[in-house]
């Protein structure tokens, strides 16, 4: 317990962080270890290259986008707080936690999870997934077996499916609607080790 | 009327039944030796009674003159009885299903057992002995395999494997727990004197515990099919029941061996051997199943030339996997289970759609048929004075322990599992899981093969097993539904197939694996991904046809399926109206808008259509809604089409398409073996479907993109209207005028057609979203065919004629002509359109 506390103490504002993300001290410590492991040069922050060094992530077809999601536009580094906050999106929703009516929305709420996914598509941050943006993601995910024309028709059809206002793009609202029946809590959560 | 019908059916049932009884008694009279044996076996299915019959049946008799007809009962005796009994059982099911108010309260399995009681009573009354029983050999070799194969083949694969850990823990540890505790607790009670004087040792009690601990898949399917619980709960209960059968059989065999060895000979070495054999038998069986699955998948790569019997291969090989496992004394149930689960993905991709449907339905028929028979015979078997040895203490304690230990085991194991589960199993689900521990025919079968020499109290055990089965199937079965409702267990939600869903699923998977990588741990997603990678690279290469590999991607698959669905609707709608008029009015792109329309604005579509009929625009006042509800023309001479009515949508989609859209081409080819869209033989056909549907679907977008907004408005309007009810706008026949500017989007030829007022209105009323007609493909495609229609009977064959013309000819005048003539003649003959034209 002593070592736990000492590690925790090293992290500034750890109380606030736990409050915001809902991670337990054990989670925070584990993530902090991981953070330090990724931060090979010990600068106290991570840059895209650090993420790129994760071998498996390089194999991920949309890995670049996911790495990009850690960095707010224009910035080239991510500190521990932001790192944890991003990861907190994927914390499973805990049912036991009493829901205070006026508490701020938790990071791992359904709509925040969706927002995270949405911004992976929406690279130009205009609040809409355009056909081109969708096409890029699809191309990355679908691989070689599908021809370019098929890809385009899939993209068109996908947009058509979700596009309610017929502007040929998917807004966040439409995105949310199209996934209404999907159990996001299940599909966008991972287990964090204690 | 309904009563009369029921009565008639019951009567028929009794007649059929009495025939079989009569037959049995005849047989009793004539064949004294083989009586019990042959009639028993005939009760269920074919066994090797032929030796018996042949000697009796062919008994040479001296004849004085040539007989014109002879009575040759013994020739056909066994198969005849089998067939009669099958018929009887199925009629029982029919009787059960006659009245839905009964089946909604009472599970069918329970009803069948009760009918079995009645039939058994009659047999008993006639023969003064139970000549028909569920014989374990027949049950295990002829009735059970197809049920398991069907269950495993139709298993939701992904769900099964992602919950495999939990299922295995419940199946293995849970079953061992149940077997051990029930056995020991019963023995303790016996020692305590709760059941009087019985000749049972502790090992026998354990053996009994093993056989009674099997949760029966047949009973579970029968009950859970009707309650529609959420899918995770379903897969847990169902998967467990499937796998623990295997485990039970293994346990049973181990304990049986111990019993034969006798108490004193059992030492530590024997126990270790028993444990080892448990694992060898269970995992060996599973492994054998996987081997057979690989064999089947590889075989289906090359069966395209014998497509007719393609589906048969799966059934035969599945059965062989069962028998082979049995031969090697491995777990046969586990073998056939894993065979079905593992091969389904690959064979579905490899085989033609038709074969897949055939297989699915054949398996369903066989499985449901034997399930029915099992339940009826569970009832029939009970009416036998010989098996009933009553021991109140033993029976009541068994029921008590079976239920109690099931609950304890399930709750305890779930508690352990929940420590590490991402989504914990909540308490109501756990309760239903425990309550769903129905015992069934497997337990009975195992009890029936107990050796009376080794276990003197066999009949007590058999009777107790039957009572436990009745208790769980009937009592728990009845209470399951109210319980599920009362506990508010999460029900299954049906979600439509959407590209968005599929695509985002994939994206989510990638995101999650990436996050796990970033967190630096090997989670579930790590395994999934590596398996997928491995599967992509090696397994698919080995097991899938090259062209099937192309279509395996789920996103693309969903896309393909949706396209087919649309195309089918497109065709059936046209057929329904008896003309190809729809191609112009129902731009195919409209179909999926309509799907949305029907869902979201369902309340106003009737208004639209109702008002439409006032203005009689001709053919088109067939209400949109009815078109959507019944995707198959109501009047059709194609018998198969009618059969398909009840099929699930996706299947019928493929089939109707195969039937209608490109049939003619296929017929032209010397072989009929390939379906049209996923073969390398005719890539252009596939391309054609693709282009055709896509072009037409995309057209509204392109035009909308070009800045002509009305199309967009059109689709939005009904939505707005839906809130403040039709203010006449959607219903107004002139409502298209505000959107008159959509004419811009018509190229010359389609614009000319739009001058025919009726058409114009129709298009916009039916398909607001697709009001923008496409100038390219479809309009011109109709023209020749409509003209042709005047002369030729309307068959799908005609579509062939359009294919070449479609691209080149743009005969606008014929288009208008044909259309005008159609408008005149169609309204009167609408109902009979198909009829006359076919």
Interface residues (C-beta under 8 A of the other chain):
Chain A: X31 X34 X37 X38 X51 X54 X56 X57 X60 X61 X62 X63 X66 X87 X90 X92 X116 X117 X120 X121 X137 X138 X141 X142 X143 X145 X146 X150 X153 X154 X156 X157 X158 X159 X160 X161 X162 X165 X166 X167 X168 X175 X178 X179 X181 X182 X185 X186 X187 X188 X189 X190 X191 X192 X193
Chain B: X420 X422 X423 X493 X495 X496 X498 X499 X500 X501 X503 X504 X505 X506 X507 X508 X510 X511 X512 X513 X514 X515 X516 X517 X518 X519 X520 X521 X523 X524 X525 X526 X549 X550 X552 X553 X555 X556 X559 X562 X563 X592 X690 X694 X697 X698 X701 X704 X705 X711 X712 X715 X716 X769
